[in-house]
Amino acid sequence: MPPAKRADARRNEQLLLEAAARVFVRSGVDAPVRDVAAEAGVGMGTIYRHFPTRADLIIAVYRHQVEACAEAGPALSASSASPYRALADWVDQFVDFLVTKHGLAAAMRSDHTRFETLHDYFLDRLVPVCADLLDAAVAAGEVNRDVHPVELMRAIGNLCVGAGEDPRYDERRMVGVLIAGLQYPTTGQNP
């Protein structure tokens, strides 16, 4: 096992991951590492101490965001006004993750095994969270019970493909339409 990192090193790593995620959302995973350093307010050496290669940084951001999405599900369930609202808010965070993930496949093409491992990690961590949120909304009579979590996540992912490539297309608006379409009419009657 590698030695445990000091508290300040863990804080710096967290700061870098959050800064990199913001930069990747704005500019994709091909954004210059110097942009990440500027966003985090650190020097390039600090980034390379934590993440020796761009692939290491991208993978760490991916894992960090998967964990943030996974942890958000239960937190939103506990704090939201309704199960549907928790699901909708989680989907919004999931879209952030997908937009950050945009370009990951191209960046990881040289190491197919690492990418497959990340995809499995993504499914293992996020499908159960989506399932719990969807099940709670179904149990509350707020959404259609005929939607499987993998179908929903795949539909959201498909709506996010090419994010930012065409200024006439707003993936967030389209995901909003999809999520709104899950709801039963407000008449209070569901099939």
HELIX and SHEET records of a PDB file:
HELIX    1   1 ALA A    7  SER A   27  1                                  21    
HELIX    2   2 VAL A   33  ALA A   40  1                                   8    
HELIX    3   3 MET A   44  HIS A   50  1                                   7    
HELIX    4   4 ARG A   54  SER A   79  1                                  26    
HELIX    5   5 PRO A   83  LYS A  101  1                                  19    
HELIX    6   6 LEU A  104  MET A  108  1                                   5    
HELIX    7   7 HIS A  112  ALA A  139  1                                  28    
HELIX    8   8 PRO A  149  CYS A  160  1                                  12    
HELIX    9   9 GLU A  171  LEU A  182  1                                  12    
END                                                                             
